[in-house]
Amino acid sequence: MNTDPSEVPVHVLTPEEAAPQLRVTPQCVRQQLVAGKLPGFRVGRLWRIPSDQFCAFLRGEWTPPTAAPDDRQPLGRRLFRRQLGRVR
């Protein structure tokens, strides 16, 4: 059996799919994702939640990754452009 990670399917949830399981709104799920309190990642402008990490979160086994304050700076559109020198 080949266990190449590129061939293993990963199931992901959207905030709309995760919200009913948490009994909150999709907007609340997105806020928790942005805050780093829920496991997830962005694909463009959309949030995705790996189902295995979401199940671990529900069981209380998932802990947010710890990062230095400088490592978790939000790069909003304005900040990103400012860093590139595009904002006047």
N, C-alpha and C positions, 0 to 999 in steps of 0.2 A: 504494500500500500504506500503510495506516494503522499507525503505530508508537507509538500512545498507550500509555504504560507501564501503564495500568490494564487494557489488553486483552492484554498479553503474559503468557502462562501461565508461572508459576514452579514448577519442580519442587522439592520439599523431601524430605529424608530424615528418618527418625526415628533415634534412637540405636541402636535394634535393627537397622535396615537398614545403618547405617554401621559398626557394630562388626565384622562379619565381614570387611569390606574392610580394616580396620585390624588384624585378628587380635587383638582385645581384647574385653572384655565390654561390654555396654551401660552398666553402671555406670561403667566406666572412661571411656567416651565422655562420659557426663554430668559426671563430675568434671572432665574437660578443658574441657567447655563452660563450666562454672561458673568455672573458673580463667581463661577467656579464651584458652586455647591452641588451641581449635578454633573455626571460624566457626559461629555459630548464634544463635538467638533463642528466647525463650519465648513460648508461646501458652497463657496461663493457667498451669497447672502442668507443661505438656508442652514438651519441647525439640524444635526443628525446625532442620534444617541445610540451607541452600540448596545444591542440587546443583552449581551452577557454582562456588561458593566452596569446596565440599568437593573438587571436582576440582582446583582451583587449589592447595588444601592438599596433596593427594596429589602434585602435581607439584613442590611446594616453592616455589610462587609466591605463597602467601598469607602475609601477615605480620599479627600481631595489631595492632589499632589501639592507638596510644599515647594514654594519657590521664593527666591529673594524678591523683595519689592520691585527691584529694577527689572526682573525677568517677566513680571506680569503687567507691564505698562500697556494700557489699551492703546491701540493704534487706530484711532478714528480717522475719518477721511481728512479732517482739517489738520490734525497732528501729523498724519502721514505726509500730506502735501507740504506742511511747514518744514518737516525734516528734509524734504527734497528741494526746498527753496522755491516752491511754486506759488505759495501764498504771498500776496503783496502786502 
